[in-house]
Amino acid sequence: MQRVGFVTRVAAEHIEEYKERHRAVWPDMQEALHRTGWNNYSLFIADDGTLFGYVETPDGLTAAQQAMAAEEVNARWQASVQHLFDGIGDKTADESFVQLEEVFHIE
């Protein structure tokens, strides 16, 4: 299992909407995340919209993103949240993730 940290940015004017949307993630979206290897997945947001994500996945972030890209529910979800992000252009939110290098871990 690979531990992955990533960042992206939610537009400041959409932070509250982003939080609200994630308090009610669609059940079929949650099922697709589980099915495609998004385990122990958490999102954290700063007051300025910086979004940090953490996920554990068997084959890495790219493989998990590719598996989700094949899910119909993901296309609907991404289309519904794309406007919430800052500076991603035509990318989906998932495509805007900048993966971070793990430099320390302790269990």
N, CA, C and O atoms as a Tinker XYZ file with bonds, in Angstrom:
   428  protein
     1  N      0.854000   -1.186000    0.000000    73     2
     2  CA     0.000000    0.000000    0.000000    64     1     3
     3  C      0.891000    1.237000    0.000000    63     2     4     5
     4  O      1.776000    1.369000    0.845000    81     3
     5  N      0.661000    2.127000   -0.931000    73     3     6
     6  CA     1.421000    3.368000   -1.008000    64     5     7
     7  C      0.640000    4.490000   -0.338000    63     6     8     9
     8  O     -0.560000    4.645000   -0.566000    81     7
     9  N      1.328000    5.272000    0.490000    73     7    10
    10  CA     0.739000    6.474000    1.092000    64     9    11
    11  C      1.024000    7.640000    0.158000    63    10    12    13
    12  O      2.158000    7.827000   -0.283000    81    11
    13  N      0.000000    8.419000   -0.143000    73    11    14
    14  CA     0.145000    9.522000   -1.091000    64    13    15
    15  C     -0.430000   10.793000   -0.482000    63    14    16    17
    16  O     -1.548000   10.802000    0.032000    81    15
    17  N      0.350000   11.862000   -0.549000    73    15    18
    18  CA    -0.126000   13.194000   -0.194000    64    17    19
    19  C     -0.156000   14.041000   -1.458000    63    18    20    21
    20  O      0.707000   13.908000   -2.325000    81    19
    21  N     -1.153000   14.909000   -1.555000    73    19    22
    22  CA    -1.251000   15.782000   -2.727000    64    21    23
    23  C     -1.896000   17.093000   -2.328000    63    22    24    25
    24  O     -2.564000   17.185000   -1.298000    81    23
    25  N     -1.686000   18.112000   -3.160000    73    23    26
    26  CA    -2.289000   19.428000   -2.941000    64    25    27
    27  C     -2.951000   19.923000   -4.214000    63    26    28    29
    28  O     -2.588000   19.529000   -5.322000    81    27
    29  N     -3.915000   20.781000   -4.029000    73    27    30
    30  CA    -4.541000   21.555000   -5.092000    64    29    31
    31  C     -5.153000   22.779000   -4.404000    63    30    32    33
    32  O     -4.919000   22.983000   -3.212000    81    31
    33  N     -5.909000   23.577000   -5.102000    73    31    34
    34  CA    -6.455000   24.786000   -4.478000    64    33    35
    35  C     -7.922000   24.974000   -4.853000    63    34    36    37
    36  O     -8.297000   24.940000   -6.025000    81    35
    37  N     -8.729000   25.170000   -3.833000    73    35    38
    38  CA   -10.134000   25.535000   -3.988000    64    37    39
    39  C    -10.195000   27.057000   -4.028000    63    38    40    41
    40  O     -9.525000   27.728000   -3.243000    81    39
    41  N    -10.983000   27.595000   -4.925000    73    39    42
    42  CA   -11.139000   29.052000   -5.012000    64    41    43
    43  C    -11.723000   29.578000   -3.701000    63    42    44    45
    44  O    -12.660000   28.997000   -3.153000    81    43
    45  N    -11.166000   30.675000   -3.207000    73    43    46
    46  CA   -11.563000   31.219000   -1.910000    64    45    47
    47  C    -13.070000   31.435000   -1.808000    63    46    48    49
    48  O    -13.664000   31.194000   -0.757000    81    47
    49  N    -13.687000   31.889000   -2.896000    73    47    50
    50  CA   -15.127000   32.164000   -2.850000    64    49    51
    51  C    -15.984000   30.894000   -2.839000    63    50    52    53
    52  O    -17.202000   30.965000   -2.677000    81    51
    53  N    -15.342000   29.732000   -3.013000    73    51    54
    54  CA   -16.095000   28.473000   -3.063000    64    53    55
    55  C    -15.758000   27.503000   -1.924000    63    54    56    57
    56  O    -16.197000   26.353000   -1.943000    81    55
    57  N    -14.996000   27.954000   -0.950000    73    55    58
    58  CA   -14.571000   27.057000    0.131000    64    57    59
    59  C    -15.769000   26.474000    0.873000    63    58    60    61
    60  O    -15.806000   25.268000    1.120000    81    59
    61  N    -16.730000   27.287000    1.227000    73    59    62
    62  CA   -17.884000   26.780000    1.979000    64    61    63
    63  C    -18.698000   25.788000    1.152000    63    62    64    65
    64  O    -19.162000   24.776000    1.677000    81    63
    65  N    -18.873000   26.073000   -0.138000    73    63    66
    66  CA   -19.587000   25.134000   -0.996000    64    65    67
    67  C    -18.818000   23.818000   -1.106000    63    66    68    69
    68  O    -19.418000   22.743000   -1.102000    81    67
    69  N    -17.493000   23.904000   -1.204000    73    67    70
    70  CA   -16.670000   22.701000   -1.278000    64    69    71
    71  C    -16.870000   21.842000   -0.024000    63    70    72    73
    72  O    -17.054000   20.628000   -0.112000    81    71
    73  N    -16.832000   22.484000    1.128000    73    71    74
    74  CA   -17.029000   21.756000    2.388000    64    73    75
    75  C    -18.415000   21.110000    2.431000    63    74    76    77
    76  O    -18.558000   19.954000    2.830000    81    75
    77  N    -19.416000   21.856000    2.023000    73    75    78
    78  CA   -20.785000   21.333000    2.021000    64    77    79
    79  C    -20.911000   20.122000    1.096000    63    78    80    81
    80  O    -21.514000   19.114000    1.467000    81    79
    81  N    -20.350000   20.219000   -0.096000    73    79    82
    82  CA   -20.403000   19.096000   -1.043000    64    81    83
    83  C    -19.749000   17.851000   -0.460000    63    82    84    85
    84  O    -20.210000   16.736000   -0.707000    81    83
    85  N    -18.685000   18.028000    0.310000    73    83    86
    86  CA   -17.969000   16.876000    0.859000    64    85    87
    87  C    -18.577000   16.350000    2.160000    63    86    88    89
    88  O    -18.177000   15.297000    2.657000    81    87
    89  N    -19.528000   17.076000    2.697000    73    87    90
    90  CA   -20.298000   16.525000    3.824000    64    89    91
    91  C    -21.362000   15.553000    3.321000    63    90    92    93
    92  O    -21.956000   14.808000    4.101000    81    91
    93  N    -21.595000   15.569000    2.012000    73    91    94
    94  CA   -22.641000   14.727000    1.429000    64    93    95
    95  C    -22.171000   14.104000    0.110000    63    94    96    97
    96  O    -22.860000   14.199000   -0.906000    81    95
    97  N    -21.005000   13.473000    0.132000    73    95    98
    98  CA   -20.502000   12.808000   -1.082000    64    97    99
    99  C    -21.471000   11.695000   -1.454000    63    98   100   101
   100  O    -21.886000   10.909000   -0.602000    81    99
   101  N    -21.824000   11.636000   -2.722000    73    99   102
   102  CA   -22.795000   10.655000   -3.199000    64   101   103
   103  C    -22.367000    9.235000   -2.825000    63   102   104   105
   104  O    -21.189000    8.898000   -2.943000    81   103
   105  N    -23.295000    8.412000   -2.383000    73   103   106
   106  CA   -22.958000    7.022000   -2.045000    64   105   107
   107  C    -22.308000    6.259000   -3.199000    63   106   108   109
   108  O    -21.385000    5.476000   -2.975000    81   107
   109  N    -22.778000    6.478000   -4.437000    73   107   110
   110  CA   -22.165000    5.761000   -5.565000    64   109   111
   111  C    -20.755000    6.267000   -5.852000    63   110   112   113
   112  O    -19.930000    5.523000   -6.383000    81   111
   113  N    -20.467000    7.519000   -5.510000    73   111   114
   114  CA   -19.109000    8.036000   -5.636000    64   113   115
   115  C    -18.209000    7.385000   -4.581000    63   114   116   117
   116  O    -17.080000    6.993000   -4.876000    81   115
   117  N    -18.713000    7.274000   -3.367000    73   115   118
   118  CA   -17.936000    6.627000   -2.311000    64   117   119
   119  C    -17.648000    5.167000   -2.664000    63   118   120   121
   120  O    -16.542000    4.680000   -2.432000    81   119
   121  N    -18.625000    4.476000   -3.217000    73   119   122
   122  CA   -18.431000    3.081000   -3.633000    64   121   123
   123  C    -17.372000    2.986000   -4.718000    63   122   124   125
   124  O    -16.534000    2.085000   -4.687000    81   123
   125  N    -17.397000    3.906000   -5.680000    73   123   126
   126  CA   -16.408000    3.894000   -6.753000    64   125   127
   127  C    -15.006000    4.157000   -6.208000    63   126   128   129
   128  O    -14.044000    3.533000   -6.656000    81   127
   129  N    -14.882000    5.064000   -5.259000    73   127   130
   130  CA   -13.577000    5.322000   -4.646000    64   129   131
   131  C    -13.028000    4.060000   -3.990000    63   130   132   133
   132  O    -11.862000    3.713000   -4.180000    81   131
   133  N    -13.859000    3.384000   -3.228000    73   131   134
   134  CA   -13.421000    2.135000   -2.596000    64   133   135
   135  C    -13.025000    1.095000   -3.642000    63   134   136   137
   136  O    -11.998000    0.429000   -3.512000    81   135
   137  N    -13.835000    0.969000   -4.658000    73   135   138
   138  CA   -13.625000   -0.047000   -5.693000    64   137   139
   139  C    -12.328000    0.187000   -6.475000    63   138   140   141
   140  O    -11.712000   -0.764000   -6.956000    81   139
   141  N    -11.916000    1.452000   -6.599000    73   139   142
   142  CA   -10.756000    1.786000   -7.425000    64   141   143
   143  C     -9.483000    2.056000   -6.618000    63   142   144   145
   144  O     -8.507000    2.592000   -7.143000    81   143
   145  N     -9.504000    1.682000   -5.344000    73   143   146
   146  CA    -8.267000    1.725000   -4.563000    64   145   147
   147  C     -7.997000    2.982000   -3.778000    63   146   148   149
   148  O     -6.857000    3.219000   -3.376000    81   147
   149  N     -9.007000    3.797000   -3.547000    73   147   150
   150  CA    -8.837000    5.004000   -2.718000    64   149   151
   151  C     -9.163000    4.627000   -1.275000    63   150   152   153
   152  O    -10.315000    4.716000   -0.850000    81   151
   153  N     -8.153000    4.209000   -0.529000    73   151   154
   154  CA    -8.328000    3.741000    0.841000    64   153   155
   155  C     -7.828000    4.786000    1.837000    63   154   156   157
   156  O     -6.895000    5.538000    1.555000    81   155
   157  N     -8.464000    4.818000    3.001000    73   155   158
   158  CA    -8.043000    5.732000    4.065000    64   157   159
   159  C     -7.848000    7.142000    3.496000    63   158   160   161
   160  O     -6.828000    7.788000    3.735000    81   159
   161  N     -8.839000    7.596000    2.746000    73   159   162
   162  CA    -8.773000    8.846000    1.986000    64   161   163
   163  C     -9.295000    9.990000    2.840000    63   162   164   165
   164  O    -10.398000    9.920000    3.382000    81   163
   165  N     -8.491000   11.049000    2.956000    73   163   166
   166  CA    -8.873000   12.232000    3.724000    64   165   167
   167  C     -8.529000   13.488000    2.943000    63   166   168   169
   168  O     -7.559000   13.517000    2.185000    81   167
   169  N     -9.336000   14.526000    3.137000    73   167   170
   170  CA    -9.077000   15.840000    2.560000    64   169   171
   171  C     -9.055000   16.868000    3.689000    63   170   172   173
   172  O     -9.862000   16.808000    4.617000    81   171
   173  N     -8.120000   17.808000    3.593000    73   171   174
   174  CA    -7.971000   18.871000    4.586000    64   173   175
   175  C     -7.886000   20.188000    3.835000    63   174   176   177
   176  O     -7.241000   20.268000    2.790000    81   175
   177  N     -8.540000   21.232000    4.365000    73   175   178
   178  CA    -8.530000   22.518000    3.667000    64   177   179
   179  C     -8.110000   23.633000    4.616000    63   178   180   181
   180  O     -8.523000   23.676000    5.775000    81   179
   181  N     -7.279000   24.534000    4.098000    73   179   182
   182  CA    -6.839000   25.709000    4.852000    64   181   183
   183  C     -7.764000   26.880000    4.535000    63   182   184   185
   184  O     -8.519000   26.844000    3.563000    81   183
   185  N     -7.696000   27.905000    5.358000    73   183   186
   186  CA    -8.546000   29.077000    5.169000    64   185   187
   187  C     -8.355000   29.757000    3.810000    63   186   188   189
   188  O     -9.270000   30.415000    3.316000    81   187
   189  N     -7.172000   29.602000    3.204000    73   187   190
   190  CA    -6.918000   30.228000    1.905000    64   189   191
   191  C     -7.313000   29.342000    0.719000    63   190   192   193
   192  O     -7.118000   29.729000   -0.433000    81   191
   193  N     -7.868000   28.156000    0.994000    73   191   194
   194  CA    -8.302000   27.258000   -0.065000    64   193   195
   195  C     -7.293000   26.185000   -0.430000    63   194   196   197
   196  O     -7.585000   25.318000   -1.254000    81   195
   197  N     -6.115000   26.227000    0.168000    73   195   198
   198  CA    -5.154000   25.152000   -0.075000    64   197   199
   199  C     -5.777000   23.855000    0.407000    63   198   200   201
   200  O     -6.221000   23.745000    1.550000    81   199
   201  N     -5.801000   22.879000   -0.482000    73   199   202
   202  CA    -6.408000   21.586000   -0.175000    64   201   203
   203  C     -5.309000   20.536000   -0.153000    63   202   204   205
   204  O     -4.567000   20.372000   -1.121000    81   203
   205  N     -5.218000   19.830000    0.962000    73   203   206
   206  CA    -4.272000   18.731000    1.096000    64   205   207
   207  C     -5.064000   17.440000    1.159000    63   206   208   209
   208  O     -6.038000   17.337000    1.905000    81   207
   209  N     -4.649000   16.461000    0.382000    73   207   210
   210  CA    -5.294000   15.158000    0.400000    64   209   211
   211  C     -4.309000   14.077000    0.787000    63   210   212   213
   212  O     -3.112000   14.171000    0.516000    81   211
   213  N     -4.838000   13.053000    1.426000    73   211   214
   214  CA    -4.039000   11.881000    1.788000    64   213   215
   215  C     -4.846000   10.649000    1.404000    63   214   216   217
   216  O     -6.041000   10.562000    1.687000    81   215
   217  N     -4.178000    9.699000    0.757000    73   215   218
   218  CA    -4.837000    8.459000    0.381000    64   217   219
   219  C     -3.814000    7.329000    0.435000    63   218   220   221
   220  O     -2.627000    7.527000    0.180000    81   219
   221  N     -4.296000    6.164000    0.766000    73   219   222
   222  CA    -3.481000    4.963000    0.675000    64   221   223
   223  C     -4.051000    4.142000   -0.464000    63   222   224   225
   224  O     -5.255000    3.892000   -0.521000    81   223
   225  N     -3.180000    3.723000   -1.369000    73   223   226
   226  CA    -3.639000    3.042000   -2.563000    64   225   227
   227  C     -2.630000    1.973000   -2.974000    63   226   228   229
   228  O     -1.424000    2.183000   -2.848000    81   227
   229  N     -3.104000    0.842000   -3.461000    73   227   230
   230  CA    -2.185000   -0.261000   -3.743000    64   229   231
   231  C     -1.213000    0.011000   -4.887000    63   230   232   233
   232  O     -0.109000   -0.534000   -4.887000    81   231
   233  N     -1.589000    0.831000   -5.854000    73   231   234
   234  CA    -0.771000    0.991000   -7.056000    64   233   235
   235  C     -0.349000    2.422000   -7.348000    63   234   236   237
   236  O      0.114000    2.701000   -8.454000    81   235
   237  N     -0.490000    3.334000   -6.401000    73   235   238
   238  CA    -0.078000    4.714000   -6.604000    64   237   239
   239  C     -1.212000    5.611000   -7.063000    63   238   240   241
   240  O     -2.259000    5.142000   -7.507000    81   239
   241  N     -0.984000    6.902000   -6.948000    73   239   242
   242  CA    -2.006000    7.899000   -7.255000    64   241   243
   243  C     -2.432000    7.860000   -8.720000    63   242   244   245
   244  O     -3.622000    7.939000   -9.022000    81   243
   245  N     -1.475000    7.740000   -9.621000    73   243   246
   246  CA    -1.815000    7.733000  -11.041000    64   245   247
   247  C     -2.751000    6.587000  -11.380000    63   246   248   249
   248  O     -3.730000    6.780000  -12.100000    81   247
   249  N     -2.462000    5.398000  -10.872000    73   247   250
   250  CA    -3.322000    4.236000  -11.139000    64   249   251
   251  C     -4.707000    4.442000  -10.540000    63   250   252   253
   252  O     -5.708000    4.099000  -11.169000    81   251
   253  N     -4.780000    4.996000   -9.338000    73   251   254
   254  CA    -6.076000    5.248000   -8.711000    64   253   255
   255  C     -6.857000    6.294000   -9.497000    63   254   256   257
   256  O     -8.069000    6.159000   -9.663000    81   255
   257  N     -6.184000    7.331000   -9.983000    73   255   258
   258  CA    -6.848000    8.355000  -10.789000    64   257   259
   259  C     -7.359000    7.763000  -12.105000    63   258   260   261
   260  O     -8.473000    8.067000  -12.532000    81   259
   261  N     -6.554000    6.925000  -12.740000    73   259   262
   262  CA    -6.966000    6.318000  -14.003000    64   261   263
   263  C     -8.168000    5.404000  -13.798000    63   262   264   265
   264  O     -9.083000    5.384000  -14.622000    81   263
   265  N     -8.170000    4.651000  -12.706000    73   263   266
   266  CA    -9.310000    3.767000  -12.430000    64   265   267
   267  C    -10.571000    4.587000  -12.195000    63   266   268   269
   268  O    -11.647000    4.226000  -12.673000    81   267
   269  N    -10.444000    5.688000  -11.461000    73   267   270
   270  CA   -11.610000    6.541000  -11.230000    64   269   271
   271  C    -12.079000    7.212000  -12.517000    63   270   272   273
   272  O    -13.279000    7.417000  -12.700000    81   271
   273  N    -11.165000    7.552000  -13.398000    73   271   274
   274  CA   -11.536000    8.203000  -14.656000    64   273   275
   275  C    -12.449000    7.313000  -15.500000    63   274   276   277
   276  O    -13.212000    7.810000  -16.329000    81   275
   277  N    -12.371000    6.008000  -15.288000    73   275   278
   278  CA   -13.216000    5.069000  -16.035000    64   277   279
   279  C    -14.602000    4.899000  -15.413000    63   278   280   281
   280  O    -15.456000    4.222000  -15.985000    81   279
   281  N    -14.830000    5.498000  -14.262000    73   279   282
   282  CA   -16.115000    5.388000  -13.560000    64   281   283
   283  C    -17.064000    6.493000  -14.014000    63   282   284   285
   284  O    -16.711000    7.672000  -13.974000    81   283
   285  N    -18.251000    6.121000  -14.440000    73   283   286
   286  CA   -19.248000    7.089000  -14.898000    64   285   287
   287  C    -19.588000    8.107000  -13.813000    63   286   288   289
   288  O    -19.730000    9.295000  -14.103000    81   287
   289  N    -19.717000    7.658000  -12.583000    73   287   290
   290  CA   -20.064000    8.565000  -11.488000    64   289   291
   291  C    -18.975000    9.619000  -11.287000    63   290   292   293
   292  O    -19.272000   10.747000  -10.895000    81   291
   293  N    -17.737000    9.266000  -11.548000    73   291   294
   294  CA   -16.654000   10.222000  -11.397000    64   293   295
   295  C    -16.782000   11.364000  -12.400000    63   294   296   297
   296  O    -16.535000   12.522000  -12.062000    81   295
   297  N    -17.165000   11.040000  -13.625000    73   295   298
   298  CA   -17.360000   12.088000  -14.629000    64   297   299
   299  C    -18.423000   13.080000  -14.163000    63   298   300   301
   300  O    -18.245000   14.290000  -14.303000    81   299
   301  N    -19.521000   12.579000  -13.613000    73   299   302
   302  CA   -20.587000   13.455000  -13.107000    64   301   303
   303  C    -20.091000   14.292000  -11.932000    63   302   304   305
   304  O    -20.349000   15.494000  -11.868000    81   303
   305  N    -19.371000   13.649000  -10.996000    73   303   306
   306  CA   -18.863000   14.361000   -9.814000    64   305   307
   307  C    -17.884000   15.451000  -10.233000    63   306   308   309
   308  O    -17.999000   16.598000   -9.800000    81   307
   309  N    -16.918000   15.091000  -11.079000    73   307   310
   310  CA   -15.912000   16.068000  -11.505000    64   309   311
   311  C    -16.564000   17.266000  -12.196000    63   310   312   313
   312  O    -16.176000   18.409000  -11.954000    81   311
   313  N    -17.545000   17.011000  -13.048000    73   311   314
   314  CA   -18.239000   18.108000  -13.725000    64   313   315
   315  C    -18.962000   19.009000  -12.727000    63   314   316   317
   316  O    -19.063000   20.219000  -12.930000    81   315
   317  N    -19.464000   18.410000  -11.649000    73   315   318
   318  CA   -20.230000   19.188000  -10.676000    64   317   319
   319  C    -19.357000   20.002000   -9.719000    63   318   320   321
   320  O    -19.853000   20.926000   -9.074000    81   319
   321  N    -18.076000   19.677000   -9.616000    73   319   322
   322  CA   -17.200000   20.397000   -8.679000    64   321   323
   323  C    -16.099000   21.201000   -9.368000    63   322   324   325
   324  O    -15.391000   21.954000   -8.700000    81   323
   325  N    -15.935000   21.065000  -10.664000    73   323   326
   326  CA   -14.823000   21.723000  -11.357000    64   325   327
   327  C    -14.796000   23.228000  -11.108000    63   326   328   329
   328  O    -13.720000   23.809000  -10.967000    81   327
   329  N    -15.955000   23.862000  -11.054000    73   327   330
   330  CA   -16.006000   25.317000  -10.860000    64   329   331
   331  C    -15.509000   25.759000   -9.491000    63   330   332   333
   332  O    -15.265000   26.948000   -9.286000    81   331
   333  N    -15.354000   24.833000   -8.550000    73   331   334
   334  CA   -14.937000   25.178000   -7.194000    64   333   335
   335  C    -13.432000   25.402000   -7.073000    63   334   336   337
   336  O    -12.967000   25.974000   -6.087000    81   335
   337  N    -12.676000   24.957000   -8.063000    73   335   338
   338  CA   -11.223000   24.984000   -7.974000    64   337   339
   339  C    -10.635000   26.208000   -8.647000    63   338   340   341
   340  O    -11.230000   26.788000   -9.555000    81   339
   341  N     -9.453000   26.588000   -8.182000    73   339   342
   342  CA    -8.772000   27.782000   -8.647000    64   341   343
   343  C     -7.625000   27.394000   -9.575000    63   342   344   345
   344  O     -6.749000   26.617000   -9.194000    81   343
   345  N     -7.631000   27.935000  -10.792000    73   343   346
   346  CA    -6.499000   27.794000  -11.688000    64   345   347
   347  C     -6.299000   26.421000  -12.304000    63   346   348   349
   348  O     -5.168000   26.067000  -12.638000    81   347
   349  N     -7.372000   25.625000  -12.470000    73   347   350
   350  CA    -7.174000   24.302000  -13.059000    64   349   351
   351  C     -7.552000   24.255000  -14.540000    63   350   352   353
   352  O     -7.348000   23.235000  -15.198000    81   351
   353  N     -8.092000   25.338000  -15.060000    73   351   354
   354  CA    -8.434000   25.390000  -16.484000    64   353   355
   355  C     -9.407000   24.299000  -16.866000    63   354   356   357
   356  O    -10.446000   24.129000  -16.228000    81   355
   357  N     -9.067000   23.554000  -17.916000    73   355   358
   358  CA    -9.937000   22.487000  -18.420000    64   357   359
   359  C     -9.710000   21.152000  -17.720000    63   358   360   361
   360  O    -10.373000   20.165000  -18.040000    81   359
   361  N     -8.784000   21.113000  -16.772000    73   359   362
   362  CA    -8.520000   19.872000  -16.049000    64   361   363
   363  C     -9.669000   19.557000  -15.100000    63   362   364   365
   364  O    -10.413000   20.449000  -14.692000    81   363
   365  N     -9.805000   18.279000  -14.753000    73   363   366
   366  CA   -10.703000   17.930000  -13.659000    64   365   367
   367  C     -9.956000   18.191000  -12.361000    63   366   368   369
   368  O     -8.740000   18.379000  -12.364000    81   367
   369  N    -10.680000   18.202000  -11.261000    73   367   370
   370  CA   -10.036000   18.396000   -9.964000    64   369   371
   371  C     -8.959000   17.334000   -9.745000    63   370   372   373
   372  O     -7.863000   17.650000   -9.281000    81   371
   373  N     -9.266000   16.070000  -10.077000    73   371   374
   374  CA    -8.294000   14.987000   -9.901000    64   373   375
   375  C     -7.028000   15.225000  -10.715000    63   374   376   377
   376  O     -5.930000   14.897000  -10.263000    81   375
   377  N     -7.169000   15.787000  -11.897000    73   375   378
   378  CA    -6.013000   16.035000  -12.753000    64   377   379
   379  C     -5.157000   17.199000  -12.258000    63   378   380   381
   380  O     -4.015000   17.356000  -12.692000    81   379
   381  N     -5.697000   18.010000  -11.360000    73   379   382
   382  CA    -4.955000   19.170000  -10.852000    64   381   383
   383  C     -4.097000   18.836000   -9.635000    63   382   384   385
   384  O     -3.340000   19.684000   -9.162000    81   383
   385  N     -4.205000   17.620000   -9.128000    73   383   386
   386  CA    -3.437000   17.246000   -7.936000    64   385   387
   387  C     -1.935000   17.321000   -8.210000    63   386   388   389
   388  O     -1.460000   16.852000   -9.244000    81   387
   389  N     -1.198000   17.911000   -7.279000    73   387   390
   390  CA     0.262000   17.890000   -7.301000    64   389   391
   391  C      0.682000   16.916000   -6.217000    63   390   392   393
   392  O      0.491000   17.179000   -5.030000    81   391
   393  N      1.252000   15.794000   -6.623000    73   391   394
   394  CA     1.652000   14.775000   -5.654000    64   393   395
   395  C      2.889000   15.249000   -4.905000    63   394   396   397
   396  O      3.814000   15.807000   -5.495000    81   395
   397  N      2.891000   15.020000   -3.606000    73   395   398
   398  CA     3.999000   15.424000   -2.751000    64   397   399
   399  C      4.913000   14.240000   -2.470000    63   398   400   401
   400  O      4.468000   13.092000   -2.439000    81   399
   401  N      6.174000   14.526000   -2.270000    73   399   402
   402  CA     7.138000   13.496000   -1.911000    64   401   403
   403  C      7.052000   13.229000   -0.406000    63   402   404   405
   404  O      7.105000   14.159000    0.399000    81   403
   405  N      6.920000   11.970000   -0.037000    73   403   406
   406  CA     6.930000   11.619000    1.379000    64   405   407
   407  C      8.375000   11.682000    1.880000    63   406   408   409
   408  O      9.263000   11.035000    1.324000    81   407
   409  N      8.594000   12.458000    2.921000    73   407   410
   410  CA     9.948000   12.595000    3.466000    64   409   411
   411  C     10.096000   12.030000    4.867000    63   410   412   413
   412  O     11.215000   11.903000    5.365000    81   411
   413  N      8.984000   11.688000    5.514000    73   411   414
   414  CA     9.060000   11.094000    6.846000    64   413   415
   415  C      7.771000   10.362000    7.147000    63   414   416   417
   416  O      6.687000   10.812000    6.777000    81   415
   417  N      7.893000    9.234000    7.820000    73   415   418
   418  CA     6.741000    8.463000    8.271000    64   417   419
   419  C      7.138000    7.704000    9.525000    63   418   420   421
   420  O      8.243000    7.170000    9.615000    81   419
   421  N      6.237000    7.658000   10.488000    73   419   422
   422  CA     6.445000    6.862000   11.691000    64   421   423
   423  C      5.124000    6.187000   12.034000    63   422   424   425
   424  O      4.058000    6.794000   11.930000    81   423
   425  N      5.205000    4.956000   12.435000    73   423   426
   426  CA     3.989000    4.242000   12.871000    64   425   427
   427  C      4.019000    4.101000   14.363000    63   426   428
   428  O      3.097000    3.533000   14.948000    81   427
